Amino acid sequence: MKLTAIALLASVSAANTMAVTNLVRRGLSVD
């Protein structure tokens, strides 16, 4: 149970990091 929760949190945090990185890249490319 705990391992599954940790895996979910890890995948979610990774997805959030990717989304933020993409937004930052778009912002920089716009400038």
PDB file of N, CA, C and O in Angstrom:
ATOM      1  N   MET A   1       0.838  -1.209   0.000  1.00  0.00           N
ATOM      2  CA  MET A   1       0.000   0.000   0.000  1.00  0.00           C
ATOM      3  C   MET A   1       0.866   1.250   0.000  1.00  0.00           C
ATOM      4  O   MET A   1       0.686   2.146  -0.825  1.00  0.00           O
ATOM      5  N   LYS A   2       1.810   1.299   0.936  1.00  0.00           N
ATOM      6  CA  LYS A   2       2.662   2.495   1.023  1.00  0.00           C
ATOM      7  C   LYS A   2       3.509   2.658  -0.238  1.00  0.00           C
ATOM      8  O   LYS A   2       3.689   3.765  -0.744  1.00  0.00           O
ATOM      9  N   LEU A   3       4.022   1.537  -0.731  1.00  0.00           N
ATOM     10  CA  LEU A   3       4.842   1.623  -1.945  1.00  0.00           C
ATOM     11  C   LEU A   3       4.028   2.163  -3.108  1.00  0.00           C
ATOM     12  O   LEU A   3       4.528   2.958  -3.904  1.00  0.00           O
ATOM     13  N   THR A   4       2.777   1.735  -3.208  1.00  0.00           N
ATOM     14  CA  THR A   4       1.918   2.208  -4.299  1.00  0.00           C
ATOM     15  C   THR A   4       1.684   3.709  -4.169  1.00  0.00           C
ATOM     16  O   THR A   4       1.715   4.439  -5.160  1.00  0.00           O
ATOM     17  N   ALA A   5       1.450   4.162  -2.940  1.00  0.00           N
ATOM     18  CA  ALA A   5       1.212   5.589  -2.720  1.00  0.00           C
ATOM     19  C   ALA A   5       2.454   6.388  -3.088  1.00  0.00           C
ATOM     20  O   ALA A   5       2.358   7.450  -3.703  1.00  0.00           O
ATOM     21  N   ILE A   6       3.620   5.874  -2.709  1.00  0.00           N
ATOM     22  CA  ILE A   6       4.874   6.575  -3.023  1.00  0.00           C
ATOM     23  C   ILE A   6       5.073   6.628  -4.536  1.00  0.00           C
ATOM     24  O   ILE A   6       5.502   7.646  -5.080  1.00  0.00           O
ATOM     25  N   ALA A   7       4.758   5.525  -5.204  1.00  0.00           N
ATOM     26  CA  ALA A   7       4.912   5.483  -6.663  1.00  0.00           C
ATOM     27  C   ALA A   7       3.987   6.503  -7.322  1.00  0.00           C
ATOM     28  O   ALA A   7       4.381   7.195  -8.262  1.00  0.00           O
ATOM     29  N   LEU A   8       2.743   6.591  -6.816  1.00  0.00           N
ATOM     30  CA  LEU A   8       1.793   7.559  -7.377  1.00  0.00           C
ATOM     31  C   LEU A   8       2.295   8.983  -7.158  1.00  0.00           C
ATOM     32  O   LEU A   8       2.249   9.809  -8.069  1.00  0.00           O
ATOM     33  N   LEU A   9       2.771   9.264  -5.955  1.00  0.00           N
ATOM     34  CA  LEU A   9       3.266  10.614  -5.659  1.00  0.00           C
ATOM     35  C   LEU A   9       4.461  10.939  -6.552  1.00  0.00           C
ATOM     36  O   LEU A   9       4.585  12.058  -7.050  1.00  0.00           O
ATOM     37  N   ALA A  10       5.326   9.971  -6.747  1.00  0.00           N
ATOM     38  CA  ALA A  10       6.513  10.187  -7.574  1.00  0.00           C
ATOM     39  C   ALA A  10       6.110  10.487  -9.013  1.00  0.00           C
ATOM     40  O   ALA A  10       6.655  11.397  -9.640  1.00  0.00           O
ATOM     41  N   SER A  11       5.155   9.721  -9.535  1.00  0.00           N
ATOM     42  CA  SER A  11       4.715   9.927 -10.931  1.00  0.00           C
ATOM     43  C   SER A  11       4.025  11.274 -11.081  1.00  0.00           C
ATOM     44  O   SER A  11       4.211  11.964 -12.083  1.00  0.00           O
ATOM     45  N   VAL A  12       3.225  11.651 -10.080  1.00  0.00           N
ATOM     46  CA  VAL A  12       2.529  12.941 -10.136  1.00  0.00           C
ATOM     47  C   VAL A  12       3.535  14.085 -10.088  1.00  0.00           C
ATOM     48  O   VAL A  12       3.428  15.040 -10.856  1.00  0.00           O
ATOM     49  N   SER A  13       4.511  13.991  -9.186  1.00  0.00           N
ATOM     50  CA  SER A  13       5.506  15.055  -9.072  1.00  0.00           C
ATOM     51  C   SER A  13       6.319  15.156 -10.361  1.00  0.00           C
ATOM     52  O   SER A  13       6.666  16.252 -10.801  1.00  0.00           O
ATOM     53  N   ALA A  14       6.614  14.019 -10.954  1.00  0.00           N
ATOM     54  CA  ALA A  14       7.370  14.014 -12.211  1.00  0.00           C
ATOM     55  C   ALA A  14       6.547  14.687 -13.315  1.00  0.00           C
ATOM     56  O   ALA A  14       7.080  15.460 -14.112  1.00  0.00           O
ATOM     57  N   ALA A  15       5.246  14.386 -13.354  1.00  0.00           N
ATOM     58  CA  ALA A  15       4.373  14.983 -14.365  1.00  0.00           C
ATOM     59  C   ALA A  15       4.303  16.495 -14.163  1.00  0.00           C
ATOM     60  O   ALA A  15       4.334  17.259 -15.129  1.00  0.00           O
ATOM     61  N   ASN A  16       4.209  16.924 -12.900  1.00  0.00           N
ATOM     62  CA  ASN A  16       4.144  18.355 -12.606  1.00  0.00           C
ATOM     63  C   ASN A  16       5.443  19.033 -13.040  1.00  0.00           C
ATOM     64  O   ASN A  16       5.422  20.135 -13.589  1.00  0.00           O
ATOM     65  N   THR A  17       6.569  18.372 -12.791  1.00  0.00           N
ATOM     66  CA  THR A  17       7.860  18.940 -13.185  1.00  0.00           C
ATOM     67  C   THR A  17       7.927  19.102 -14.698  1.00  0.00           C
ATOM     68  O   THR A  17       8.414  20.115 -15.200  1.00  0.00           O
ATOM     69  N   MET A  18       7.436  18.100 -15.424  1.00  0.00           N
ATOM     70  CA  MET A  18       7.442  18.168 -16.886  1.00  0.00           C
ATOM     71  C   MET A  18       6.558  19.311 -17.372  1.00  0.00           C
ATOM     72  O   MET A  18       6.931  20.048 -18.285  1.00  0.00           O
ATOM     73  N   ALA A  19       5.383  19.456 -16.756  1.00  0.00           N
ATOM     74  CA  ALA A  19       4.453  20.514 -17.160  1.00  0.00           C
ATOM     75  C   ALA A  19       5.074  21.884 -16.915  1.00  0.00           C
ATOM     76  O   ALA A  19       5.008  22.763 -17.775  1.00  0.00           O
ATOM     77  N   VAL A  20       5.674  22.064 -15.747  1.00  0.00           N
ATOM     78  CA  VAL A  20       6.296  23.352 -15.417  1.00  0.00           C
ATOM     79  C   VAL A  20       7.436  23.643 -16.385  1.00  0.00           C
ATOM     80  O   VAL A  20       7.589  24.768 -16.860  1.00  0.00           O
ATOM     81  N   THR A  21       8.232  22.619 -16.670  1.00  0.00           N
ATOM     82  CA  THR A  21       9.359  22.803 -17.599  1.00  0.00           C
ATOM     83  C   THR A  21       8.851  23.229 -18.972  1.00  0.00           C
ATOM     84  O   THR A  21       9.420  24.118 -19.606  1.00  0.00           O
ATOM     85  N   ASN A  22       7.773  22.584 -19.427  1.00  0.00           N
ATOM     86  CA  ASN A  22       7.205  22.932 -20.739  1.00  0.00           C
ATOM     87  C   ASN A  22       6.704  24.376 -20.735  1.00  0.00           C
ATOM     88  O   ASN A  22       6.919  25.116 -21.695  1.00  0.00           O
ATOM     89  N   LEU A  23       6.037  24.771 -19.652  1.00  0.00           N
ATOM     90  CA  LEU A  23       5.529  26.148 -19.569  1.00  0.00           C
ATOM     91  C   LEU A  23       6.689  27.140 -19.590  1.00  0.00           C
ATOM     92  O   LEU A  23       6.630  28.163 -20.273  1.00  0.00           O
ATOM     93  N   VAL A  24       7.735  26.832 -18.843  1.00  0.00           N
ATOM     94  CA  VAL A  24       8.899  27.730 -18.805  1.00  0.00           C
ATOM     95  C   VAL A  24       9.524  27.840 -20.191  1.00  0.00           C
ATOM     96  O   VAL A  24       9.880  28.932 -20.633  1.00  0.00           O
ATOM     97  N   ARG A  25       9.653  26.711 -20.870  1.00  0.00           N
ATOM     98  CA  ARG A  25      10.242  26.735 -22.216  1.00  0.00           C
ATOM     99  C   ARG A  25       9.392  27.583 -23.154  1.00  0.00           C
ATOM    100  O   ARG A  25       9.922  28.352 -23.956  1.00  0.00           O
ATOM    101  N   ARG A  26       8.062  27.437 -23.051  1.00  0.00           N
ATOM    102  CA  ARG A  26       7.171  28.231 -23.904  1.00  0.00           C
ATOM    103  C   ARG A  26       7.336  29.714 -23.599  1.00  0.00           C
ATOM    104  O   ARG A  26       7.392  30.541 -24.509  1.00  0.00           O
ATOM    105  N   GLY A  27       7.412  30.045 -22.309  1.00  0.00           N
ATOM    106  CA  GLY A  27       7.563  31.449 -21.911  1.00  0.00           C
ATOM    107  C   GLY A  27       8.868  32.014 -22.452  1.00  0.00           C
ATOM    108  O   GLY A  27       8.900  33.136 -22.958  1.00  0.00           O
ATOM    109  N   LEU A  28       9.948  31.238 -22.347  1.00  0.00           N
ATOM    110  CA  LEU A  28      11.240  31.719 -22.832  1.00  0.00           C
ATOM    111  C   LEU A  28      11.225  31.840 -24.352  1.00  0.00           C
ATOM    112  O   LEU A  28      11.781  32.788 -24.907  1.00  0.00           O
ATOM    113  N   SER A  29      10.593  30.887 -25.023  1.00  0.00           N
ATOM    114  CA  SER A  29      10.564  30.923 -26.487  1.00  0.00           C
ATOM    115  C   SER A  29       9.736  32.119 -26.977  1.00  0.00           C
ATOM    116  O   SER A  29      10.034  32.700 -28.021  1.00  0.00           O
ATOM    117  N   VAL A  30       8.701  32.478 -26.220  1.00  0.00           N
ATOM    118  CA  VAL A  30       7.867  33.625 -26.612  1.00  0.00           C
ATOM    119  C   VAL A  30       8.698  34.903 -26.554  1.00  0.00           C
ATOM    120  O   VAL A  30       8.612  35.754 -27.440  1.00  0.00           O
ATOM    121  N   ASP A  31       9.503  35.028 -25.501  1.00  0.00           N
ATOM    122  CA  ASP A  31      10.340  36.214 -25.371  1.00  0.00           C
ATOM    123  C   ASP A  31      11.391  36.202 -26.489  1.00  0.00           C
ATOM    124  O   ASP A  31      12.212  37.115 -26.575  1.00  0.00           O
TER     125      ASP A  31
END
